[in-house]
Amino acid sequence: MTDAPLDRAARALMKLQSGVDGLESLPNELQEGLLNDVRATLLATRKPSEAMIRAALTVELPGNHQLAELEAVLIWERMVDAAVIE
């Protein structure tokens, strides 16, 4: 296990479900089950909500640049995609 977002989320889910934070102590099939649950959850959030997009549009980047809505959506989608496969 690494410290990737997917692994951190799986540990948090295990702790929520069992009160234990020892994901690595589980048999491989249970670890994979938790990771699959987290992947499904992340994929369900792949399309950002309007509130998420509005929040991204408030970020001021260097050079006084602000993200366009499409840029914000694409960045979020790519980040979720990366988290799912990391």
Backbone as XML, in Angstrom:
<?xml version="1.0"?>
<chain id="A" units="angstrom">
  <residue number="1" name="MET">
    <atom name="N" x="0.832" y="-1.193" z="0.000"/>
    <atom name="CA" x="0.000" y="0.000" z="0.000"/>
    <atom name="C" x="0.875" y="1.254" z="0.000"/>
  </residue>
  <residue number="2" name="THR">
    <atom name="N" x="0.437" y="2.226" z="-0.713"/>
    <atom name="CA" x="1.149" y="3.501" z="-0.755"/>
    <atom name="C" x="0.330" y="4.545" z="-0.018"/>
  </residue>
  <residue number="3" name="ASP">
    <atom name="N" x="0.753" y="5.777" z="-0.122"/>
    <atom name="CA" x="-0.007" y="6.858" z="0.483"/>
    <atom name="C" x="-0.834" y="7.586" z="-0.584"/>
  </residue>
  <residue number="4" name="ALA">
    <atom name="N" x="-1.187" y="6.889" z="-1.635"/>
    <atom name="CA" x="-2.011" y="7.449" z="-2.697"/>
    <atom name="C" x="-3.415" y="7.733" z="-2.151"/>
  </residue>
  <residue number="5" name="PRO">
    <atom name="N" x="-4.122" y="8.680" z="-2.744"/>
    <atom name="CA" x="-5.480" y="8.978" z="-2.279"/>
    <atom name="C" x="-6.382" y="7.746" z="-2.222"/>
  </residue>
  <residue number="6" name="LEU">
    <atom name="N" x="-6.253" y="6.858" z="-3.195"/>
    <atom name="CA" x="-7.068" y="5.643" z="-3.208"/>
    <atom name="C" x="-6.815" y="4.807" z="-1.959"/>
  </residue>
  <residue number="7" name="ASP">
    <atom name="N" x="-5.544" y="4.647" z="-1.596"/>
    <atom name="CA" x="-5.196" y="3.869" z="-0.407"/>
    <atom name="C" x="-5.658" y="4.553" z="0.876"/>
  </residue>
  <residue number="8" name="ARG">
    <atom name="N" x="-5.478" y="5.874" z="0.935"/>
    <atom name="CA" x="-5.929" y="6.611" z="2.123"/>
    <atom name="C" x="-7.442" y="6.491" z="2.289"/>
  </residue>
  <residue number="9" name="ALA">
    <atom name="N" x="-8.159" y="6.557" z="1.180"/>
    <atom name="CA" x="-9.616" y="6.437" z="1.246"/>
    <atom name="C" x="-10.029" y="5.030" z="1.670"/>
  </residue>
  <residue number="10" name="ALA">
    <atom name="N" x="-9.327" y="4.019" z="1.178"/>
    <atom name="CA" x="-9.640" y="2.638" z="1.572"/>
    <atom name="C" x="-9.396" y="2.438" z="3.068"/>
  </residue>
  <residue number="11" name="ARG">
    <atom name="N" x="-8.289" y="3.021" z="3.578"/>
    <atom name="CA" x="-8.027" y="2.930" z="5.023"/>
    <atom name="C" x="-9.123" y="3.630" z="5.825"/>
  </residue>
  <residue number="12" name="ALA">
    <atom name="N" x="-9.543" y="4.790" z="5.347"/>
    <atom name="CA" x="-10.604" y="5.532" z="6.047"/>
    <atom name="C" x="-11.906" y="4.755" z="6.033"/>
  </residue>
  <residue number="13" name="LEU">
    <atom name="N" x="-12.221" y="4.121" z="4.917"/>
    <atom name="CA" x="-13.439" y="3.313" z="4.827"/>
    <atom name="C" x="-13.375" y="2.131" z="5.784"/>
  </residue>
  <residue number="14" name="MET">
    <atom name="N" x="-12.221" y="1.476" z="5.836"/>
    <atom name="CA" x="-12.065" y="0.351" z="6.758"/>
    <atom name="C" x="-12.225" y="0.802" z="8.199"/>
  </residue>
  <residue number="15" name="LYS">
    <atom name="N" x="-11.608" y="1.934" z="8.528"/>
    <atom name="CA" x="-11.702" y="2.441" z="9.896"/>
    <atom name="C" x="-13.147" y="2.794" z="10.236"/>
  </residue>
  <residue number="16" name="LEU">
    <atom name="N" x="-13.859" y="3.382" z="9.286"/>
    <atom name="CA" x="-15.265" y="3.719" z="9.502"/>
    <atom name="C" x="-16.104" y="2.465" z="9.721"/>
  </residue>
  <residue number="17" name="GLN">
    <atom name="N" x="-15.835" y="1.432" z="8.923"/>
    <atom name="CA" x="-16.624" y="0.206" z="8.998"/>
    <atom name="C" x="-16.271" y="-0.672" z="10.190"/>
  </residue>
  <residue number="18" name="SER">
    <atom name="N" x="-14.989" y="-0.684" z="10.580"/>
    <atom name="CA" x="-14.571" y="-1.640" z="11.612"/>
    <atom name="C" x="-13.905" y="-1.014" z="12.825"/>
  </residue>
  <residue number="19" name="GLY">
    <atom name="N" x="-13.546" y="0.273" z="12.723"/>
    <atom name="CA" x="-12.826" y="0.917" z="13.809"/>
    <atom name="C" x="-11.337" y="0.614" z="13.801"/>
  </residue>
  <residue number="20" name="VAL">
    <atom name="N" x="-10.878" y="-0.162" z="12.822"/>
    <atom name="CA" x="-9.476" y="-0.558" z="12.711"/>
    <atom name="C" x="-8.864" y="0.135" z="11.502"/>
  </residue>
  <residue number="21" name="ASP">
    <atom name="N" x="-7.592" y="0.533" z="11.638"/>
    <atom name="CA" x="-6.911" y="1.237" z="10.556"/>
    <atom name="C" x="-5.801" y="0.395" z="9.942"/>
  </residue>
  <residue number="22" name="GLY">
    <atom name="N" x="-5.898" y="-0.907" z="10.010"/>
    <atom name="CA" x="-4.831" y="-1.785" z="9.527"/>
    <atom name="C" x="-5.188" y="-2.462" z="8.220"/>
  </residue>
  <residue number="23" name="LEU">
    <atom name="N" x="-5.377" y="-1.694" z="7.173"/>
    <atom name="CA" x="-5.772" y="-2.243" z="5.873"/>
    <atom name="C" x="-4.815" y="-3.344" z="5.416"/>
  </residue>
  <residue number="24" name="GLU">
    <atom name="N" x="-3.521" y="-3.132" z="5.655"/>
    <atom name="CA" x="-2.524" y="-4.095" z="5.208"/>
    <atom name="C" x="-2.670" y="-5.455" z="5.890"/>
  </residue>
  <residue number="25" name="SER">
    <atom name="N" x="-3.333" y="-5.488" z="7.036"/>
    <atom name="CA" x="-3.495" y="-6.755" z="7.748"/>
    <atom name="C" x="-4.642" y="-7.599" z="7.186"/>
  </residue>
  <residue number="26" name="LEU">
    <atom name="N" x="-5.432" y="-7.026" z="6.299"/>
    <atom name="CA" x="-6.536" y="-7.772" z="5.698"/>
    <atom name="C" x="-6.026" y="-8.707" z="4.605"/>
  </residue>
  <residue number="27" name="PRO">
    <atom name="N" x="-6.745" y="-9.793" z="4.367"/>
    <atom name="CA" x="-6.401" y="-10.634" z="3.211"/>
    <atom name="C" x="-6.514" y="-9.809" z="1.921"/>
  </residue>
  <residue number="28" name="ASN">
    <atom name="N" x="-5.740" y="-10.186" z="0.925"/>
    <atom name="CA" x="-5.695" y="-9.435" z="-0.328"/>
    <atom name="C" x="-7.072" y="-9.221" z="-0.951"/>
  </residue>
  <residue number="29" name="GLU">
    <atom name="N" x="-7.934" y="-10.237" z="-0.894"/>
    <atom name="CA" x="-9.252" y="-10.097" z="-1.528"/>
    <atom name="C" x="-10.100" y="-9.041" z="-0.822"/>
  </residue>
  <residue number="30" name="LEU">
    <atom name="N" x="-9.975" y="-8.911" z="0.492"/>
    <atom name="CA" x="-10.716" y="-7.870" z="1.206"/>
    <atom name="C" x="-10.122" y="-6.487" z="0.925"/>
  </residue>
  <residue number="31" name="GLN">
    <atom name="N" x="-8.784" y="-6.410" z="0.828"/>
    <atom name="CA" x="-8.153" y="-5.144" z="0.457"/>
    <atom name="C" x="-8.649" y="-4.703" z="-0.921"/>
  </residue>
  <residue number="32" name="GLU">
    <atom name="N" x="-8.667" y="-5.623" z="-1.866"/>
    <atom name="CA" x="-9.124" y="-5.297" z="-3.221"/>
    <atom name="C" x="-10.593" y="-4.892" z="-3.226"/>
  </residue>
  <residue number="33" name="GLY">
    <atom name="N" x="-11.395" y="-5.540" z="-2.376"/>
    <atom name="CA" x="-12.807" y="-5.166" z="-2.280"/>
    <atom name="C" x="-12.971" y="-3.730" z="-1.815"/>
  </residue>
  <residue number="34" name="LEU">
    <atom name="N" x="-12.213" y="-3.347" z="-0.796"/>
    <atom name="CA" x="-12.271" y="-1.964" z="-0.316"/>
    <atom name="C" x="-11.785" y="-0.987" z="-1.380"/>
  </residue>
  <residue number="35" name="LEU">
    <atom name="N" x="-10.700" y="-1.337" z="-2.061"/>
    <atom name="CA" x="-10.181" y="-0.472" z="-3.120"/>
    <atom name="C" x="-11.199" y="-0.325" z="-4.250"/>
  </residue>
  <residue number="36" name="ASN">
    <atom name="N" x="-11.892" y="-1.402" z="-4.578"/>
    <atom name="CA" x="-12.923" y="-1.327" z="-5.614"/>
    <atom name="C" x="-14.091" y="-0.444" z="-5.174"/>
  </residue>
  <residue number="37" name="ASP">
    <atom name="N" x="-14.450" y="-0.513" z="-3.904"/>
    <atom name="CA" x="-15.509" y="0.362" z="-3.379"/>
    <atom name="C" x="-15.112" y="1.830" z="-3.513"/>
  </residue>
  <residue number="38" name="VAL">
    <atom name="N" x="-13.846" y="2.107" z="-3.182"/>
    <atom name="CA" x="-13.354" y="3.489" z="-3.265"/>
    <atom name="C" x="-13.299" y="3.938" z="-4.723"/>
  </residue>
  <residue number="39" name="ARG">
    <atom name="N" x="-12.831" y="3.059" z="-5.618"/>
    <atom name="CA" x="-12.802" y="3.419" z="-7.050"/>
    <atom name="C" x="-14.199" y="3.775" z="-7.543"/>
  </residue>
  <residue number="40" name="ALA">
    <atom name="N" x="-15.182" y="2.974" z="-7.180"/>
    <atom name="CA" x="-16.561" y="3.233" z="-7.617"/>
    <atom name="C" x="-17.058" y="4.571" z="-7.074"/>
  </residue>
  <residue number="41" name="THR">
    <atom name="N" x="-16.708" y="4.863" z="-5.831"/>
    <atom name="CA" x="-17.111" y="6.133" z="-5.228"/>
    <atom name="C" x="-16.454" y="7.306" z="-5.940"/>
  </residue>
  <residue number="42" name="LEU">
    <atom name="N" x="-15.153" y="7.199" z="-6.198"/>
    <atom name="CA" x="-14.453" y="8.270" z="-6.911"/>
    <atom name="C" x="-15.037" y="8.475" z="-8.300"/>
  </residue>
  <residue number="43" name="LEU">
    <atom name="N" x="-15.284" y="7.400" z="-9.010"/>
    <atom name="CA" x="-15.843" y="7.526" z="-10.354"/>
    <atom name="C" x="-17.231" y="8.170" z="-10.331"/>
  </residue>
  <residue number="44" name="ALA">
    <atom name="N" x="-17.962" y="7.951" z="-9.249"/>
    <atom name="CA" x="-19.284" y="8.576" z="-9.117"/>
    <atom name="C" x="-19.173" y="10.089" z="-8.937"/>
  </residue>
  <residue number="45" name="THR">
    <atom name="N" x="-17.995" y="10.560" z="-8.520"/>
    <atom name="CA" x="-17.798" y="12.002" z="-8.319"/>
    <atom name="C" x="-17.016" y="12.634" z="-9.473"/>
  </residue>
  <residue number="46" name="ARG">
    <atom name="N" x="-16.826" y="11.895" z="-10.563"/>
    <atom name="CA" x="-15.984" y="12.369" z="-11.666"/>
    <atom name="C" x="-16.522" y="13.642" z="-12.307"/>
  </residue>
  <residue number="47" name="LYS">
    <atom name="N" x="-17.805" y="13.786" z="-12.383"/>
    <atom name="CA" x="-18.389" y="15.013" z="-12.930"/>
    <atom name="C" x="-18.605" y="15.982" z="-11.772"/>
  </residue>
  <residue number="48" name="PRO">
    <atom name="N" x="-17.900" y="17.127" z="-11.792"/>
    <atom name="CA" x="-18.027" y="18.066" z="-10.676"/>
    <atom name="C" x="-19.405" y="18.723" z="-10.649"/>
  </residue>
  <residue number="49" name="SER">
    <atom name="N" x="-19.834" y="19.059" z="-9.458"/>
    <atom name="CA" x="-21.107" y="19.765" z="-9.309"/>
    <atom name="C" x="-20.915" y="21.234" z="-9.670"/>
  </residue>
  <residue number="50" name="GLU">
    <atom name="N" x="-22.023" y="21.936" z="-9.812"/>
    <atom name="CA" x="-21.955" y="23.377" z="-10.095"/>
    <atom name="C" x="-21.220" y="24.110" z="-8.971"/>
  </residue>
  <residue number="51" name="ALA">
    <atom name="N" x="-21.444" y="23.693" z="-7.734"/>
    <atom name="CA" x="-20.772" y="24.333" z="-6.600"/>
    <atom name="C" x="-19.264" y="24.109" z="-6.675"/>
  </residue>
  <residue number="52" name="MET">
    <atom name="N" x="-18.846" y="22.930" z="-7.082"/>
    <atom name="CA" x="-17.418" y="22.647" z="-7.213"/>
    <atom name="C" x="-16.801" y="23.507" z="-8.320"/>
  </residue>
  <residue number="53" name="ILE">
    <atom name="N" x="-17.505" y="23.631" z="-9.416"/>
    <atom name="CA" x="-17.005" y="24.449" z="-10.525"/>
    <atom name="C" x="-16.900" y="25.912" z="-10.098"/>
  </residue>
  <residue number="54" name="ARG">
    <atom name="N" x="-17.935" y="26.403" z="-9.421"/>
    <atom name="CA" x="-17.893" y="27.796" z="-8.947"/>
    <atom name="C" x="-16.713" y="28.021" z="-8.008"/>
  </residue>
  <residue number="55" name="ALA">
    <atom name="N" x="-16.453" y="27.049" z="-7.139"/>
    <atom name="CA" x="-15.324" y="27.175" z="-6.215"/>
    <atom name="C" x="-14.003" y="27.233" z="-6.984"/>
  </residue>
  <residue number="56" name="ALA">
    <atom name="N" x="-13.856" y="26.409" z="-8.010"/>
    <atom name="CA" x="-12.627" y="26.417" z="-8.804"/>
    <atom name="C" x="-12.451" y="27.742" z="-9.527"/>
  </residue>
  <residue number="57" name="LEU">
    <atom name="N" x="-13.544" y="28.337" z="-9.935"/>
    <atom name="CA" x="-13.465" y="29.595" z="-10.683"/>
    <atom name="C" x="-13.051" y="30.770" z="-9.801"/>
  </residue>
  <residue number="58" name="THR">
    <atom name="N" x="-13.058" y="30.599" z="-8.493"/>
    <atom name="CA" x="-12.638" y="31.674" z="-7.588"/>
    <atom name="C" x="-11.137" y="31.667" z="-7.330"/>
  </residue>
  <residue number="59" name="VAL">
    <atom name="N" x="-10.448" y="30.612" z="-7.765"/>
    <atom name="CA" x="-8.998" y="30.505" z="-7.546"/>
    <atom name="C" x="-8.281" y="31.477" z="-8.474"/>
  </residue>
  <residue number="60" name="GLU">
    <atom name="N" x="-7.439" y="32.298" z="-7.880"/>
    <atom name="CA" x="-6.633" y="33.211" z="-8.683"/>
    <atom name="C" x="-5.254" y="32.595" z="-8.882"/>
  </residue>
  <residue number="61" name="LEU">
    <atom name="N" x="-4.902" y="32.407" z="-10.118"/>
    <atom name="CA" x="-3.624" y="31.801" z="-10.470"/>
    <atom name="C" x="-2.596" y="32.891" z="-10.737"/>
  </residue>
  <residue number="62" name="PRO">
    <atom name="N" x="-1.318" y="32.526" z="-10.746"/>
    <atom name="CA" x="-0.283" y="33.520" z="-11.051"/>
    <atom name="C" x="-0.571" y="34.224" z="-12.379"/>
  </residue>
  <residue number="63" name="GLY">
    <atom name="N" x="-0.176" y="35.466" z="-12.456"/>
    <atom name="CA" x="-0.414" y="36.241" z="-13.670"/>
    <atom name="C" x="-1.839" y="36.729" z="-13.776"/>
  </residue>
  <residue number="64" name="ASN">
    <atom name="N" x="-2.547" y="36.717" z="-12.626"/>
    <atom name="CA" x="-3.936" y="37.189" z="-12.590"/>
    <atom name="C" x="-4.846" y="36.367" z="-13.505"/>
  </residue>
  <residue number="65" name="HIS">
    <atom name="N" x="-4.478" y="35.117" z="-13.740"/>
    <atom name="CA" x="-5.264" y="34.222" z="-14.586"/>
    <atom name="C" x="-6.297" y="33.506" z="-13.732"/>
  </residue>
  <residue number="66" name="GLN">
    <atom name="N" x="-7.478" y="33.330" z="-14.269"/>
    <atom name="CA" x="-8.507" y="32.532" z="-13.605"/>
    <atom name="C" x="-8.917" y="31.417" z="-14.553"/>
  </residue>
  <residue number="67" name="LEU">
    <atom name="N" x="-9.258" y="30.298" z="-13.981"/>
    <atom name="CA" x="-9.680" y="29.159" z="-14.782"/>
    <atom name="C" x="-11.001" y="29.443" z="-15.477"/>
  </residue>
  <residue number="68" name="ALA">
    <atom name="N" x="-11.131" y="28.936" z="-16.674"/>
    <atom name="CA" x="-12.425" y="28.918" z="-17.347"/>
    <atom name="C" x="-13.177" y="27.682" z="-16.848"/>
  </residue>
  <residue number="69" name="GLU">
    <atom name="N" x="-14.480" y="27.681" z="-17.000"/>
    <atom name="CA" x="-15.286" y="26.554" z="-16.514"/>
    <atom name="C" x="-14.818" y="25.240" z="-17.115"/>
  </residue>
  <residue number="70" name="LEU">
    <atom name="N" x="-14.571" y="25.194" z="-18.410"/>
    <atom name="CA" x="-14.132" y="23.959" z="-19.053"/>
    <atom name="C" x="-12.792" y="23.495" z="-18.489"/>
  </residue>
  <residue number="71" name="GLU">
    <atom name="N" x="-11.890" y="24.419" z="-18.232"/>
    <atom name="CA" x="-10.594" y="24.059" z="-17.646"/>
    <atom name="C" x="-10.792" y="23.433" z="-16.266"/>
  </residue>
  <residue number="72" name="ALA">
    <atom name="N" x="-11.647" y="24.020" z="-15.466"/>
    <atom name="CA" x="-11.896" y="23.500" z="-14.122"/>
    <atom name="C" x="-12.454" y="22.086" z="-14.187"/>
  </residue>
  <residue number="73" name="VAL">
    <atom name="N" x="-13.400" y="21.867" z="-15.084"/>
    <atom name="CA" x="-14.011" y="20.534" z="-15.230"/>
    <atom name="C" x="-12.962" y="19.523" z="-15.684"/>
  </residue>
  <residue number="74" name="LEU">
    <atom name="N" x="-12.178" y="19.879" z="-16.694"/>
    <atom name="CA" x="-11.167" y="18.955" z="-17.215"/>
    <atom name="C" x="-10.110" y="18.623" z="-16.169"/>
  </residue>
  <residue number="75" name="ILE">
    <atom name="N" x="-9.693" y="19.607" z="-15.408"/>
    <atom name="CA" x="-8.701" y="19.359" z="-14.353"/>
    <atom name="C" x="-9.267" y="18.389" z="-13.316"/>
  </residue>
  <residue number="76" name="TRP">
    <atom name="N" x="-10.482" y="18.632" z="-12.869"/>
    <atom name="CA" x="-11.103" y="17.743" z="-11.876"/>
    <atom name="C" x="-11.220" y="16.321" z="-12.422"/>
  </residue>
  <residue number="77" name="GLU">
    <atom name="N" x="-11.710" y="16.186" z="-13.640"/>
    <atom name="CA" x="-11.877" y="14.855" z="-14.232"/>
    <atom name="C" x="-10.542" y="14.126" z="-14.331"/>
  </residue>
  <residue number="78" name="ARG">
    <atom name="N" x="-9.494" y="14.815" z="-14.745"/>
    <atom name="CA" x="-8.176" y="14.195" z="-14.860"/>
    <atom name="C" x="-7.634" y="13.800" z="-13.493"/>
  </residue>
  <residue number="79" name="MET">
    <atom name="N" x="-7.899" y="14.617" z="-12.500"/>
    <atom name="CA" x="-7.427" y="14.293" z="-11.152"/>
    <atom name="C" x="-8.133" y="13.052" z="-10.611"/>
  </residue>
  <residue number="80" name="VAL">
    <atom name="N" x="-9.437" y="12.959" z="-10.816"/>
    <atom name="CA" x="-10.176" y="11.767" z="-10.378"/>
    <atom name="C" x="-9.672" y="10.544" z="-11.135"/>
  </residue>
  <residue number="81" name="ASP">
    <atom name="N" x="-9.499" y="10.670" z="-12.455"/>
    <atom name="CA" x="-8.990" y="9.551" z="-13.239"/>
    <atom name="C" x="-7.644" y="9.065" z="-12.694"/>
  </residue>
  <residue number="82" name="ALA">
    <atom name="N" x="-6.766" y="10.005" z="-12.376"/>
    <atom name="CA" x="-5.443" y="9.646" z="-11.846"/>
    <atom name="C" x="-5.565" y="8.959" z="-10.491"/>
  </residue>
  <residue number="83" name="ALA">
    <atom name="N" x="-6.464" y="9.449" z="-9.640"/>
    <atom name="CA" x="-6.635" y="8.845" z="-8.313"/>
    <atom name="C" x="-7.140" y="7.421" z="-8.420"/>
  </residue>
  <residue number="84" name="VAL">
    <atom name="N" x="-7.990" y="7.154" z="-9.393"/>
    <atom name="CA" x="-8.568" y="5.818" z="-9.552"/>
    <atom name="C" x="-7.519" y="4.803" z="-9.979"/>
  </residue>
  <residue number="85" name="ILE">
    <atom name="N" x="-6.546" y="5.219" z="-10.779"/>
    <atom name="CA" x="-5.550" y="4.252" z="-11.266"/>
    <atom name="C" x="-4.243" y="4.276" z="-10.480"/>
  </residue>
  <residue number="86" name="GLU">
    <atom name="N" x="-4.075" y="5.262" z="-9.595"/>
    <atom name="CA" x="-2.810" y="5.410" z="-8.848"/>
    <atom name="C" x="-2.596" y="4.235" z="-7.913"/>
  </residue>
</chain>
